[in-house]
Amino acid sequence: MPIQELLVERPAHGIVVATLNRPDTRNALTDRAFDELAELREAIATDREVRALVITGAGGGFCSGLDLALAATLPDMTALEFLNHQERWSDAITGFSTLAVPVIAAVDGAAAGAGLALALACDVRVASESARFNAAFVKVGLSAGDCGASWFLPRIVGHGRAAEMMLTGRFVLAQEALDIGLVSAVVREGAALERALEIASAIAANSPFGMRMTKQILASAPTSLAAAVAVENRTQVLASRTDDMREALAAFREKRAPRFTDS
């Protein structure tokens, strides 16, 4: 029987915990994992008993982003094939931001690439001391704008800090993440889920309608997430056509410096 890539539990009334469950890959996302995230969102959206959702990762890591084996197939897809995948993946991640139920990310270890976007799509983020965040796609020849990151990150940390994170792809460690407002709390190692459950319990103690309306207010803005994601998706497809994307991905897998030719 295949391992479940997303474990879903209900530790208390009204609270759901979803755990990405591929610890051997630091919970990298496969096609199946994206589908299970989308299915989870749809199930939560129709379950009036749920008051808060916590997303975390197994084995001391949150999510290392797109699975490398899946990433390796991107340059050989047609542009339309990749766009279809990209739109589905983006929808799986960004959908948590529009879910009526508040969503909390409990981050241990790396939240990278699509894993960063998943954390950003949550309403609240708490981190353990091992947490680190980066826009990993720039390290494999793609744009850092992926799965809503170009929309969420500037709104959370401001344009300048978001630009620096996205253009460099460097890791932001837990204390810096707290200092810039990327997370709301840093706790001892192994305690992120405990803290997230405390916040979930506090949310669950409030009125469901009040929480839904609060989320709607927080999400309202003069521009469109859909527009940002549409630009991101097309940028990803265009970047995947380059020789440098293939080279960057190969270098990343081989743990060496890439040799770019700007082609």
C-alpha positions in Angstrom: 0.0 0.0 0.0 1.5 3.4 -1.0 2.5 5.8 1.8 0.0 8.6 2.3 1.6 11.8 1.2 -0.7 14.0 3.3 -1.8 12.7 6.8 -5.0 14.4 8.1 -5.9 14.2 11.8 -8.4 15.9 14.1 -6.6 16.3 17.5 -9.4 18.4 18.9 -12.9 19.4 18.0 -13.0 21.8 15.1 -9.2 21.6 14.5 -7.6 19.7 11.6 -3.9 19.0 11.3 -2.5 18.1 7.8 1.0 16.7 7.8 3.1 16.5 4.6 4.5 13.0 4.9 7.6 12.4 2.8 10.3 13.0 5.4 12.9 11.3 3.3 12.6 14.1 0.8 12.0 16.9 3.4 8.4 16.6 2.3 9.0 17.6 -1.4 5.8 17.9 -3.4 4.8 15.4 -6.1 1.9 15.6 -8.4 0.0 13.4 -6.0 0.8 15.7 -3.0 -0.5 18.7 -4.9 -3.7 16.8 -5.7 -4.1 15.8 -2.0 -3.6 19.4 -0.9 -6.3 20.5 -3.3 -8.6 17.7 -2.1 -7.9 18.7 1.5 -8.9 22.3 0.7 -12.1 21.2 -0.9 -13.0 18.9 2.0 -12.3 21.7 4.5 -14.3 24.2 2.5 -17.5 22.0 2.8 -17.0 20.9 6.4 -18.8 23.4 8.6 -17.4 21.7 11.7 -13.8 22.8 11.0 -12.7 26.0 12.7 -9.0 26.0 12.0 -6.5 24.1 9.8 -2.8 23.5 10.7 -0.4 22.5 8.0 3.0 21.0 9.0 5.6 18.5 7.8 6.9 15.2 9.1 10.4 14.4 10.2 11.6 17.8 11.2 11.0 19.6 7.9 8.1 21.6 6.5 8.4 21.4 2.7 11.5 21.5 0.4 9.4 22.5 -2.6 8.8 20.7 -5.9 10.2 17.1 -5.9 13.5 17.1 -7.9 12.4 14.1 -10.0 9.3 16.0 -11.0 11.3 19.2 -11.6 13.7 17.3 -14.0 10.7 16.6 -16.3 9.8 20.3 -16.8 12.1 21.2 -19.6 10.9 18.3 -21.7 7.2 19.1 -21.3 5.6 21.2 -24.0 4.8 24.8 -22.9 1.1 23.9 -22.7 1.7 20.8 -20.7 3.8 22.7 -18.2 1.3 25.5 -18.0 -1.5 23.0 -17.2 0.6 21.6 -14.4 1.7 25.0 -13.1 -1.9 26.3 -13.0 -3.0 23.2 -11.1 -0.1 23.4 -8.7 -0.6 27.1 -8.1 -4.3 26.5 -7.4 -3.5 23.8 -4.9 -1.3 26.2 -2.9 -3.1 29.6 -3.3 -6.5 28.1 -2.5 -5.6 28.0 1.2 -5.5 31.8 1.2 -9.1 32.0 0.1 -10.3 29.2 2.4 -12.9 30.5 4.8 -11.2 28.6 7.6 -8.1 30.2 9.1 -4.9 28.3 8.2 -1.7 28.1 10.3 1.7 26.9 9.1 3.8 25.1 11.7 7.3 25.3 10.2 10.2 23.1 11.2 13.3 23.0 8.9 13.1 24.2 5.3 10.1 26.0 3.7 11.6 26.3 0.2 10.1 27.1 -3.3 6.6 25.9 -3.4 7.0 25.1 0.3 7.7 28.7 1.0 4.6 29.6 -1.1 2.5 27.1 1.0 3.6 28.8 4.2 2.9 32.2 2.7 -0.6 31.2 1.7 -1.4 30.4 5.3 -2.8 33.2 7.5 -0.4 32.6 10.4 3.1 31.2 10.4 5.0 29.9 13.5 8.5 28.5 13.3 10.9 26.4 15.3 14.5 27.5 15.7 15.5 25.2 12.8 13.1 26.9 10.3 14.5 28.5 7.2 12.7 30.0 4.2 13.8 30.7 0.6 12.5 31.3 -2.9 14.3 28.2 -4.2 13.2 28.3 -7.9 15.8 31.0 -8.7 18.4 28.4 -7.9 17.2 26.1 -10.7 16.9 28.6 -13.5 13.3 29.6 -13.0 11.5 32.7 -11.7 11.1 33.2 -7.9 7.5 34.1 -8.6 5.7 30.7 -8.1 2.5 29.5 -6.6 1.5 33.0 -5.4 4.8 34.0 -3.8 5.1 37.2 -5.7 1.7 38.2 -4.3 2.0 37.0 -0.8 5.6 37.8 0.2 5.6 41.6 -0.5 2.3 41.9 1.4 3.8 40.1 4.4 7.4 41.5 4.6 7.3 44.6 2.3 8.5 45.1 -1.3 12.1 45.6 -0.5 12.7 42.6 1.7 10.6 40.5 -0.7 12.7 41.6 -3.7 15.9 40.8 -1.9 14.7 37.3 -0.9 13.3 36.5 -4.3 16.3 37.9 -6.3 19.0 36.1 -4.2 17.2 32.9 -3.2 19.1 33.0 0.1 17.8 31.3 3.2 16.1 33.5 5.8 16.6 31.8 9.2 14.1 31.7 12.0 15.2 34.8 14.0 15.3 37.0 10.9 11.9 35.7 9.8 10.6 36.8 13.1 12.3 40.2 12.9 10.8 40.9 9.4 7.3 39.7 10.2 7.5 36.5 8.1 6.5 34.5 11.1 4.7 35.5 14.2 6.6 33.4 16.7 9.8 31.3 17.0 9.7 28.5 19.5 12.0 25.8 20.7 12.9 22.9 18.4 9.9 20.5 18.0 7.4 22.9 19.5 6.1 24.6 16.3 3.1 22.3 16.0 2.3 22.8 19.7 2.3 26.5 19.3 0.2 26.3 16.1 -2.4 24.2 17.9 -2.6 26.8 20.7 -3.3 29.5 18.0 -5.8 27.1 16.3 -7.6 26.6 19.7 -7.7 30.4 20.2 -9.2 30.8 16.7 -11.7 28.0 17.2 -12.9 29.7 20.3 -14.1 32.7 18.2 -17.3 32.7 16.1 -16.9 30.9 12.7 -18.7 33.7 10.9 -16.4 36.3 12.6 -13.4 34.3 11.5 -14.7 34.0 7.9 -15.3 37.7 7.7 -11.9 38.5 9.2 -10.2 36.4 6.6 -12.1 38.2 3.9 -11.1 41.6 5.2 -7.4 40.5 5.5 -7.5 39.2 1.9 -9.1 42.2 0.3 -6.7 44.4 -1.8 -7.0 46.7 -4.8 -5.2 44.3 -7.1 -5.7 40.7 -8.0 -4.0 37.5 -6.9 -5.3 35.9 -10.1 -3.4 38.4 -12.1 -0.2 37.9 -10.2 -0.5 34.1 -10.5 -1.2 34.3 -14.3 2.0 36.3 -14.8 3.9 33.9 -12.6 2.7 30.9 -14.5 3.7 32.3 -17.9 7.1 33.4 -16.5 7.8 29.9 -15.3 6.9 28.4 -18.7 9.1 30.9 -20.5 12.0 30.3 -18.1 11.8 26.5 -18.6 12.5 26.9 -22.3 16.1 28.1 -21.6 19.3 26.1 -21.7 20.2 27.8 -18.4 17.3 26.2 -16.6 18.6 22.8 -17.6 22.1 23.7 -16.5 20.9 25.2 -13.2 18.9 22.1 -12.4 21.8 19.8 -13.3 24.2 21.9 -11.2 21.8 21.8 -8.3 21.4 18.0 -8.4 25.2 17.6 -8.8 26.0 20.1 -6.0 28.2 22.3 -8.2 28.2 25.8 -9.4 26.2 26.3 -12.6 27.8 27.5 -15.8 25.3 29.9 -17.4 25.4 31.0 -21.0 22.4 33.3 -21.0 20.6 31.2 -23.6 
